[in-house]
Amino acid sequence: MLSLTVRWLERAVIGLNLCPFAKSVHVKGQIHYRLSHATQKQELLQVLQEELQALQATDPAVRDTTLLILADCFPDFLDFNDFLQDADDVLYTLGLDGTLQIASFHPRFQFAGTTEDDITNFTNRAPFPVLHLIREASIARAVEAFPDAEMIYEKNMRTLEDLGRAGWKELGLEIEREQDAERQA
């Protein structure tokens, strides 16, 4: 599961430049990966709390960001989407809002008003549900270096539209097939 997530990061997020800030932290080894096998919401919230606290307590030069991979939870996108409010509540309860934030990715991510197979949805799709824990200071530095940061999502949609489903398939990121094979192994 970890290898599929790293491959997605390298081929899609970095390879397609969907996040212009990801390459440097990946190359420097500053991304912490946590694979959670939690199956219950409360158990997952505890893992999230631990990871938020660990990120806050660790020097950014060592750990700039965390990808919390939810291996056994939320196969349904709408359930995952509902869970995000609970995740943000943990952030607020810990007093870390304004210091850290949580971004999310899901294998069945779907923008409102799109069809499930719309290629633009792949801008936010990952092999597994993922909570990306990000330092606000890192975002601020990245935005300074990339002044048109608010345009990234539009650029990403154009990138995926230009790539198309055939191009996505060529990246070797056909997630569902590989998830099934990995789970059977």
C-alpha positions, 0 to 999 in steps of 0.5 A: 500500500505504501509503494502504491502511494509513493508511486502515485506521488512520484508519477502523478503529483510530482510527475504531472506537477499537480503540486509544484511544492511536492518535489522538494520535500520528497527529494529531501526525504521530508515526507512522513508516511503513516499507514493506518489499518484503523477500521473504526472512526474513533481509532482513526481519530486517535491515529490522526491526533498522534500524527498531527502532534508528531508533525507539530513536534518535529523539526520541519527540516526532518518532517515537513509533511505527513501522508496518513494513508487510511488502508482499511477505512472509508471505501465510500467517498461520501463517507470519507468526505463526511469524516473530514469535519471530524478530522478538522475538529481534531485539529481545532481541539489540539489548537493547531488550526492556523499552524497545520491543515488537512488536505484529502485525497480519495480513490473515488474523489468526485467534484460536485457537478461532474460524472464519476469518470470525469478525468478532472476528478483524478487531480484529487484521486489517490490509491487509498484515502489519504489525509495530507497533514501540511504545515501552514508555514510551508504553504506560505513559503510555497505561495511566495515562491509560486505567486499564482498558487490559486490557479494550480487547481485550474492548471491541474484540470487542464493537465488531466484533460490534456492527458486524458484517460489513455495518458493516465493509464500509461502512468501505471496508476490504474488504482482499482485493479492494483488495489484488488491485486494487493489486497489479495496478496 
